[in-house]
Amino acid sequence: MMKTIRYILGAICCAVFPIAGICATVLDKVQPSFWWAGMNNPELQILLHGSQIGSSEVSLTSKDITLNRVVRPENANYLILYVNTATAAPQKFNIELKQNGKTTKVPYELKQRTMQSRQTWDAHDVVYLLMPDRFCDGNPRNNVVKGLREQDCNPQNPDARHGGDIAGIRQHLDYFSDLGVTTLWMTPLLINDMPDFSYHGYAITDYYQIDPRYGSNEEYRDMVTAAHNKGLKVMQDMVFNHCGSKNFLFTDRPDDNWFNNKSRYVQTTYRTASVSDPHVSQSDMALAQDGWFVESMPDLNQRNPDVMNYLIQNSIFWIEYAGIDGIRQDTYPYADRQAMARWCKEIDAQYPGFNIVGETWINNNIGVSYWQKDSKLAGNDNSELPTVMDFPLMALLNQVCDQETNVWDSGMARIYDYLTQDVVFADPMRLMTFLENHDTDRFNSTPEKAQNFKRYRQALTLLLTLRGIPQLYYGTEVAMSGNKSKGDGTLRQDFPVRAFDAAKRTPLEQEYYDFTRRLLQWRKTSEAIGQGQLIHFPPRDGVYVYSRIHNGQVVTVLVNGMDEPREVDLTPFSQVLPATSAYDLIHDRKVMLDGKVHLDSRDEMILDFSHIQ
């Protein structure tokens, strides 16, 4: 991409496409701009946007691609074509628009698919969440892009753009590999041409374009390929509940039925529990799912089949084009449940086993479980969503490491009690678990908390050895802190560039990094952790003991939830102690298991019986 980019919305068809014959019609959008032959669903939607094209006669020059139907929305600036590609080979052809005796020929291509062995992500993986704008500025020359509404790039302003980009991520792929994470989740990279707060990415203004302040579509695809070459997977953050109010689909919408509440702003209640509430009123259900997240984010109507076809194809486009390995879907319960279930099924039909996680921000396990595929609570109303986010466990992990453990209701007893309720989940191993994300307090909500390394060590031990798919948030591995009460920008501070270099880290940062790396690199080798059964015991004398077991591999974890040392009698735990010695990963030593073991205050042991040294 050019280092100084001029981004022009509304480029005319004659400039964008090599038009044959007379350019009679102005087009500024053809979406998707190309597709592939041999896809699972033979019907392709092509959305055209241009001045007064709605009355055009439409034809195709291809012999084996047929026009099924043409949707002519109320807005005459749109045509929505549905074409049949069932028998089509890869080819180039023209879409011909005839109007007032003149013809516009719009070139289109069905590409040859690049068949590849697609991987996905599961409980063997650890996900690393980062905000691209705040991670690393690899190309300062694209920090400000002419023609876009927000022209401020100011790292001193927590709400402005700071300049991070795709180049900065790609330059540090070795950092992720060395740390030991396996999957990268970046907050949305698609263009947010909004007047302010565009850095967060959740107000998309074009679903088919990477924000030029991050790079180009090609740079994104190349970064994914480079990540794969380093053994890393990439998850794309998608937003189908809403878009940005400057999206052309809203500013010049096809019709008012593309957005909920007839395209008028009506505030959501944020009470997504209404969707599963057996006693819900019609008005509360409507406000929960059809209300707008904020006024600048119009709520898309997924019940409109043209809208849903557009969104489904957009997902498939990015999987096929960029080779991504997973999707994180934003604000999942706010969108129409049945339409999103169809989306999940369509993705799985095209890419069997492809994993999707939905943001299910609900503060109890029953509510979260309702959104997982094959939920025991949803009856025949299957969400089809494979993975959900375990927000209740996140809250517990942030609390229990500050509490002493008694028998019933504090500290590690709360973790034990919560996990005894995993019966509500269809698949507890398909829960994304985490200490924090870009919308919550950091685990170290203050710099003072960050000084307590034992607290972090205990929480990370739990996170990386309990059931589920762990997710880390950028910078926690070097003791970053942030408090939501001071604004979202403080949760999303710039990653300290010097921390990429071990020689420039502070002693505390290095202590955090070394411990995080040790656990992550070990975790990649453990099938017991990646897919093992969880067996646990009620805390005894403040100590929580649990084990992960798979095909004879055993990892047993002891966690002292007390501020005083403990002598732990191992007799009650003989079921998960298959040998008289084990390797203790936490302290890098061999431990004899001959009756009792000693745990210092807030201490842990990870006993790996397959790595006895």
Helices and strands as residue ranges (DSSP letters): H 13-16, E 27-31, E 35-36, E 43-50, E 57-60, E 66-71, E 78-84, E 91-99, E 102-111, E 127-130, H 132-135, G 140-142, H 166-170, H 173-179, E 183-186, E 190-191, G 198-200, E 206-210, H 217-229, E 233-238, H 248-251, G 256-258, G 260-263, G 272-275, H 282-290, H 305-322, E 326-329, G 332-334, H 337-350, E 355-358, H 365-369, E 387-389, H 391-400, H 412-420, G 422-424, G 428-430, E 431-434, H 447-450, H 453-465, E 469-473, G 476-478, G 484-486, G 488-491, G 497-500, G 502-504, H 507-523, H 527-531, E 533-540, E 543-550, E 553-560, E 566-569, G 571-576, E 581-584, E 589-592, E 596-599, E 604-608
